[in-house]
Amino acid sequence: MTEHLLHLTEEPLWEAARSAGTYEMSTRGRTLREEGFIHCSLPHQLPAVARALYGSDDEGLVVLVIDTGLLPAPVRYEAVRPGGEEFPHIYGPLPTGAVVEVRPWARDMAAETGEAR
């Protein structure tokens, strides 16, 4: 069984990746090469990640829905601090074919994921 992971990014970065065939940004302003992996989220984690990374500057963002069954690179769940919440990380480039949906981001998505604003 595969699961879906989410990754929040800027639409122009995704469009460039579609042309290249792979997405290689880790997080806002950091590449896969710099970070060593691509930061992802589970649905309930995404609103807090969006606030932490983008604050209210969230215009032009998209959510990549990633099918883990289509990834050639390993996914590891890791916490920032020992005992903290674990987040999924993709340890390699993300082939654009593993992205099964692209959704526009909106602050009100927090309600859709069940998180209070």
N, C-alpha and C positions, 0 to 999 in steps of 0.2 A: 504494500500500500504506500502510495506517495502522499506527501503533504504539501500544502502551499505555504510558502514563506512570502513576506512582503518586504519591499525595499522602496524607500522614499527618495526621489531624486528630482532634479530639475529637468523639465521637458527637453531643453536643447541638448543636454547630456545624453538623454535616452535616444533622441533622434540621431545624434552622431554615432551612437553605438549600433543602432539599426543599420546604418550604412557600413560600418566596420564588421558587423557580425558578432561582436562581443562587447560586453559592458565591463569596464574595468575601473569604476569609481568605487571606493570603499564607503565613504560617507561624505558629508559636505566638506568640500575643499581638500579631500585626501584621496589618493588613488590606491588601488589594490597593491601596487608595488610599494608604496610608502607604508601601508598599514599591515599588509600580509594576508588580508582577507577582506571580504565584502560584508559589511554589517547588514543584517536583516532583522526582521521583527516577526512576531506572531501577531495576529489581529488585535488582541487586547493590549499589546505593547506599543502599537504604532502611534496613538495620539500623544503619549508622553514623549516618545522619541521625536515626533514632529515639533513639539513645544521646545524641547531641549536644543534641537539643532537649528530650527528656523524661527522660533518665537512667533511673532505676528507677521513676519516676512515670508508668508507661505504662498504667495502668488506664483503661478506657473509651475507648481509641483505636480508630479504624477506618482502613483503607486504602482510599482511593478509587482505582479502576482507571479511567483516563480514555482514551477512544478519540480519538486526535488527529484522525481523520477527521471527527469530529463537532464540532470546535472552530471557532468563528468568529474567534477571536483567534489571532494568530501565536504560535508556539512558537520560542524561541531557546535554543540551548545555550551556556551561559556559565560561565566559571571565576571563582571568587572572587578568585584571584590569577593574574597572568599565568603561563601554562604549567601551571596547576593543572587538576585534574579538572573537566570541564564537566558542569553539571547543567541539566536542562530547566526553562525558565521559561515560563509562559503569560502573555502580555501583554494581559490583559483578563479579564473575569468568566468563570467556568466555568459553563456551562449544566448544570443537573442531568441533562439528557438525554444529555450526553456521558460521564457516569459509567455504565459498563456493568456494574460489579460493586462491591460494598462488602464488604470482608472485615474481620472483627475482627482487631486487631493482637495478637500475642503475641510475647514475646521469642524464642521458639523458631522464629520465622519466619526467623531468620538461617540456620538449617540448611536451610530450604527454598530460600533464594536462593543457597546455596552459600558463604556467608561463615562463616568460623570465629567462634566466640563469643569 
